[in-house]
Amino acid sequence: MTVEFDKYADGLVPAIIQDDITGKVLMLGFMNDEALAKTRELQKVTFYSRSKKRLWTKGEESGNFLLLKDIKSDCDNDTLLIKATPVGPVCHTGADTCWNEKNSDDNFLFRLEEIIRERKNNPSDKSYTSSLFEKGINKIAQKVGEEAVELVIEAKDNDEGLFKNEAADLLFHYLILLQAKGHTLSEIQDVLIERHKEKVK
């Protein structure tokens, strides 16, 4: 990929950030050659801040990183389209985008999966998820088993609220187990799709 930074007097090209899952435009920043290289190195979107006069990794203070998925240059090689998965709100105002838009919840499970992956790769002492990864696969598998039993127990009663909460707990810990085993929700989805195809033949 060729990027012609020298087309602009300040050597900075616009970088449009797009949500890799929803396709929504999240923000606009600027990059020089060094920021682009740092983005690839860290796999986290890094800009050149015109106000701070230095490289700035989005989320370096808030923890709301933009996890890199793909980079493309436009037909003139002077603008970047960067697809990323946001970890938390993108805008400093707390909004999901810098245009004060809310992201669709339709793909929330995949967004949650990215957050879990981030907690695995960048552990935090304050994170329950990170603590589970630290305890290892046996503890994670045990938690999935415990949550499954609790869901079965609630299924026998008529409290819809408790049932849904236990179902959410099971799903959350299942996503953690997938990450611990090095698999993704998309892989499991593919298995289900293939099974469905076989049944409808």
N, C-alpha and C positions, 0 to 999 in steps of 0.2 A: 504494500500500500504506500502510495506517494502522497505526502502532504506538503504543500508549498507555503511554508510559513513566511517566506520572504515577500509574499504578495501584499502583506500588511506592514506598515511602517514600524509597528511595535513588535512584529514577529509573533503575534498572537492570532490564532484562528478560533472562530466560534465553535463551540462544542455543544450540540444539542443532546440532552440526556433523555432517553426514552425508557419507560418501564418495559422490561423484557417480557413480562407476563401479560400486562394489560394493553401495551402499545401506547399508553398515555404519555404525552410529553411532560417531563417532570421539572426541568429547569434548563437554563442556558448558562454556560460558563465559557472561559477562554483557556486555551492551552498553547504552550510553546513546545518545542521539541523535547525539552527536559520533562515537562509535565506529562506528555504522552508516554515517554519511556517509564516514568515512575508509575503511571497507571497500569502499564503492562506488568511491571515488576511486582507491585503490591496486589494486583488484581482488584484494586479499589480505585474509583475515579478520583483523580488528582488534577487540580486546576492550577493555573498561575493567577494568583490574586492581584488584581491591579491596585487595590487599596493597601494591601499588606506588603506588596512588592516582593513576594516570595511564593514558592510552591505551597499549595494548600490542599490536603486530602480531605474531601468532604466527609464530615463525621469525626474528624480527629479530636474534637473536644466533646461533642454530643454523643458520639457512638452511633450516630445515624449514618452509617456508611452507605455508599453506592457500590455494590459488588459487581464487578465487570463481567459482562457476558459476551459482548461483541463490539467491534469498532469498524466503521466504514467511513471512507471519505466520499465527498460528492463528485459529480462529473467534472468540476473544475479543480478538484483537489485542494480546495481552500476552506472547506467546512467539514466538521466531523459529526457523524451520527453515532452516538454511543448508547448501546443497550445495556441496561444494568438492572439489578434487583435491589430496591431500597430496603435498608434495615431501619425502620422507623420513618417518621415524617421527613420530608425532603426540605421544606422551607423553614427558615429560622422562626417563622411565626407559629409553627406547629402544624401547618397545613400539609397535605400530602403532595401538593405541587406548589410551585412559585406563583401560580395563578389562582391559588386558594381553592383548588378543586379537591374533591375526595376521590380516592381510588375505589373502583368497584370491589365488592367483597366476593365476587363470583369465583375468584382464584385465590381466596385467602389461604387455603390449605397449602398451596405451593409457596405462598409468601411466608407462612409460618415455618415451612420446611427450610427456607433460606435462613430464617432467624435462628432456628435450631442448629443449622450447619455453622453459622457464625459463632454461636456459643460453644460449639465443639472446637472450632479452629482457633478461637481467641477467647480462652476461658476467663471468666470473671468470678471473683470470690463471692460476689453477691447474687450470682445466678444459680437457681435451683437446677436448671438444665445442665450447666457446666459441672455442677457437683455430681450429677448422675454419671456423666461421661467419665469423670475422675474415678468413680467407684467401679467402673468396668462393666463388661457385658453381662456378667451373672446378675448383678444388681438391677440392671436395666430390664433384663428378661423377667426377673422376679417381679418387678413393678408392673410390667404388662400383665403377668399372670394374676397379680392381686387386683388390678383394675378390672380385668375380665370377670373375675369371681364377683366383685362388687356390682358390676353391671348385671350379671345374671340374677343376683339377689334382688336388685331393684326391679328387674323385669317381672318378678313375681308379685310385686305390689302395684298400686295404682297411683303412685305419686309421680306425675309426669315430669315435674321439675327435677326431682332427684334422679330419675332415670336419664334425663338428657344430660345432667351434669356428670353422671358416671360414664355415659357414652363419650362425652367430650374428654374426660380424663383418660379413658382407654385409647382414644384416637391420638391424643397428644403423646402419650407414652409409646404408642406404636410408631409414630413418626421418629421419636428419639431412637427406638430400636433399629429402625431402618438405617438411620445415619450411623449408628454404632457398627452395623454390619457392612457399611459401605454401599448401600443401595438407596434408590430414590423412589418417591411416590410415582413418578412417571414410569419407572420400570414395572412396578406392580400394576399400574394402569394398563400397560402394554400386554401383560399376561392376561388380564381380564378381557381385553379387546380380542386377543387371539382365541381365547376360549369361546367367546361369543361368536366369532367367525366360524369356528368349527361346528358349533351347535346349529347355526342357521344354514349350513351348506345342504 
